[in-house]
Amino acid sequence: MIHADYVAPASLQELLAILHQHGGQAKIIAGGTDLIPQMRLGKLAPKLLIDPRHLPLLGIAEKEECIHLGANVTHTQVLASMLLKKEYSALVAACQQIGGPPVRNRGTLAGNLANASPAADSALPLLVYDAQIVTSRLGGERVIPLNEFYLGPGQTQLAEDEFIREIRVPKMPSITKTVFLKLGNRKAMAIAVASVALRLSLNELGQVIEARIALGSVAPTPVRAYLAEAIIQSNPLTEEIIKNAAQAAQHAASPISDLRASSGYRSKMVAVLTRRALEMVCQEFASGNSYE
């Protein structure tokens, strides 16, 4: 394993100054559940690890228009949040399936996004919730929509001297239901073979005003199925429309074959999971129950 120096800045300004000074030779380490294994394998070799543990970034705060999730919020904190359980249940469901308890206790939501794995579980619900990444650097801050954040496997818009300070999740329309489905080779601690997150928001007339579908493990990055969303937003949710939307989601995927599954199997599972998610949400609307 590559050995690196370590520093835990006392303030955000100090962290940003160190990050600016060391540039590409430094890495942020929060939980370390992704970073340390990659260092052990020799895939990453930072000279300096910067730990934000002393920064006040552990909070989950509700404000007028958004939920603010600090950079140090762990998956376990997401699972324990009554606010997120009530309003953002798909995110809670995704975090429940990340690793085991030790990984969830250490791993952070921001770190899971920054790692930029195509199979990142938390990315999918955050995509369907229209989340934004808020970054800081010495020159100021910027807000990046999550659907523009990923550039490729392990690649994001983050500059070498940028730090994810928080994740912002907008408040959802009042009539909203979501679901997260993950297909793995075993029930626990499995990297997804394919995964889908879905959100439907309705107006008072029962018409779909917002449809979001996100796919994982079936493209170089987590992706939105825009054509499938458009089909749902333009038509009543009949059996035929659900079938067409599932097929459109399948076309949005560009999976590869690996040790977990073939590309053909993954492609078929996108349609299966999308159709299943749509049917589940429709049943919830019909029964009057709520995921949110």
Number of C-alpha atoms within 10 A of each C-alpha: 13 14 12 15 10 15 15 16 18 14 14 19 13 13 25 20 16 18 24 18 12 16 15 14 14 22 23 23 22 23 23 18 19 17 20 17 13 15 17 13 11 11 13 15 19 18 15 21 21 19 20 22 17 13 17 13 17 17 15 21 12 16 10 7 11 16 20 20 23 23 27 28 24 26 27 21 20 25 19 12 13 12 16 19 17 12 20 26 23 27 27 23 20 25 24 20 21 22 17 12 14 10 18 22 16 16 24 27 26 25 22 21 24 23 16 21 21 24 24 22 31 25 31 32 29 24 26 27 25 17 22 23 24 21 20 20 21 17 10 8 14 13 15 17 15 24 21 13 19 23 15 15 15 14 15 17 14 17 12 15 22 23 24 22 21 24 27 26 21 18 17 18 13 12 16 22 25 28 25 25 22 22 18 16 12 9 9 12 15 16 20 24 24 26 27 34 31 27 24 25 19 18 13 8 6 11 16 19 15 18 22 24 30 27 34 28 27 27 18 21 25 28 24 23 21 16 17 25 22 15 18 24 19 13 12 14 18 12 12 10 17 24 18 18 26 28 20 21 27 24 16 20 24 16 22 16 12 9 6 14 16 13 17 12 14 24 21 16 20 29 23 17 24 29 21 17 23 25 16 15 21 17 12 15 18 9 9 8 11 15 16 18
